[in-house]
């Protein structure tokens, strides 16, 4: 991952973080609007789920310069998500909703470079989660 990618993601995230609660609401609203089939995967308090999402994103963004510290926790999260019924196609759905949410929150600052950086980071996280899901499935 290039230093520019890290910079774009971390600087843009710093602008989203103050509105994290609203961003989480936008994200889940958009996700359920365009992919209503995923709503049954979410059980429980959606406000709490939103806090967990924002915390996970914050952790990932802050670890971009030291990725090895989050590889195993992200794999473990992928294994848990697989147990909840999350499939590989669901990661693209989340990407759509996340990129839309970032565009809403950042407005004109969501440049093609910033979007590309987020796509790169999200792809890395999603691939790592899916690897964790696959490893857990093989262990069964």
C-alpha distance (Angstrom), angle and dihedral (degrees) to the residues before:
residue distance angle dihedral
X1 . . .
X2 3.76 . .
X3 3.79 124.1 .
X4 3.83 88.0 -118.5
X5 3.80 90.5 57.5
X6 3.79 91.2 51.1
X7 3.81 91.9 46.9
X8 3.81 94.0 48.8
X9 3.79 93.0 49.2
X10 3.79 96.6 43.0
X11 3.81 94.8 46.0
X12 3.79 93.4 47.0
X13 3.80 92.0 45.0
X14 3.82 89.7 53.4
X15 3.81 86.8 60.9
X16 3.81 93.8 48.3
X17 3.80 96.9 44.8
X18 3.84 95.2 74.6
X19 3.82 88.4 57.5
X20 3.82 95.0 39.2
X21 3.80 95.0 130.3
X22 3.80 92.2 51.6
X23 3.80 90.6 43.6
X24 3.80 90.7 53.8
X25 3.81 90.5 50.2
X26 3.80 90.7 49.2
X27 3.80 91.1 47.2
X28 3.80 96.7 51.6
X29 3.80 92.4 39.6
X30 3.80 90.1 54.5
X31 3.80 94.0 41.8
X32 3.80 92.6 53.2
X33 3.80 92.5 41.7
X34 3.79 95.9 55.2
X35 3.82 98.0 28.7
X36 3.81 107.4 30.2
X37 3.80 89.6 164.5
X38 3.82 90.7 74.5
X39 3.80 95.3 56.9
X40 3.84 93.6 88.2
X41 3.82 88.5 60.3
X42 3.81 88.5 68.4
X43 3.76 115.0 74.4
X44 3.76 123.8 172.7
X45 3.77 136.2 16.6
X46 3.80 109.8 -2.4
X47 3.80 92.1 -162.1
X48 3.81 88.4 58.9
X49 3.80 89.8 45.1
X50 3.79 88.4 53.4
X51 3.80 91.0 52.1
X52 3.80 89.9 50.7
X53 3.80 90.9 50.2
X54 3.79 92.9 50.2
X55 3.81 91.6 46.2
X56 3.79 91.2 50.4
X57 3.79 91.7 48.6
X58 3.79 91.1 47.4
X59 3.79 91.2 50.9
X60 3.80 92.1 48.7
X61 3.80 93.9 46.5
X62 3.80 92.0 48.9
X63 3.81 91.3 49.1
X64 3.80 96.3 52.9
X65 3.79 91.2 106.9
X66 3.82 91.9 48.6
X67 3.80 105.3 32.5
X68 3.78 97.0 161.9
X69 3.81 90.3 73.5
X70 3.80 92.3 63.8
X71 3.82 102.0 36.7
X72 3.81 96.1 92.5
X73 3.82 95.7 41.1
X74 3.82 89.4 49.9
X75 3.81 90.7 48.7
X76 3.80 89.5 49.6
X77 3.80 89.6 50.6
X78 3.80 89.3 51.8
X79 3.80 90.6 52.5
X80 3.82 90.5 50.8
X81 3.79 91.7 48.3
X82 3.80 90.5 51.8
X83 3.82 89.1 54.2
X84 3.82 88.1 52.9
X85 3.81 89.3 55.6
X86 3.81 100.8 -98.6
X87 3.79 110.8 152.4
X88 3.78 132.0 -163.5
X89 3.83 92.8 -98.4
X90 3.81 89.4 57.7
X91 3.80 91.2 67.2
X92 3.81 90.8 65.1
X93 3.79 89.5 50.6
X94 3.77 90.9 53.2
X95 3.81 89.9 47.8
X96 3.81 90.5 54.7
X97 3.80 92.5 50.7
X98 3.81 93.3 43.3
X99 3.80 94.6 50.8
X100 3.81 90.7 46.4
X101 3.81 90.3 50.0
X102 3.79 92.2 49.6
X103 3.80 89.9 49.3
X104 3.81 90.1 52.3
X105 3.79 93.6 47.2
X106 3.80 97.5 43.3
X107 3.79 100.6 35.8
X108 3.81 111.6 -178.0
X109 3.79 90.0 2.6
X110 3.81 89.6 69.0
X111 3.79 90.5 90.0
X112 3.80 124.4 172.6
X113 3.82 88.0 -100.0
X114 3.79 92.7 52.9
X115 3.80 91.5 45.9
X116 3.79 91.0 49.5
X117 3.79 90.8 50.7
X118 3.80 91.6 51.2
X119 3.81 91.2 47.7
X120 3.80 89.2 53.2
X121 3.80 93.6 48.5
X122 3.79 94.8 43.2
X123 3.80 91.1 48.5
X124 3.79 90.3 52.8
X125 3.81 92.2 49.4
X126 3.82 93.3 44.7
X127 3.81 92.6 47.3
X128 3.81 90.3 49.6
X129 3.80 91.6 48.9
X130 3.79 91.0 49.5
X131 3.80 90.5 48.8
X132 3.79 88.1 54.2
X133 3.79 90.4 50.0
X134 3.81 90.9 50.2
X135 3.80 92.5 48.0
X136 3.81 90.9 50.7
X137 3.80 91.2 48.8
X138 3.82 91.0 51.5
X139 3.80 91.0 50.2
X140 3.82 91.9 58.4
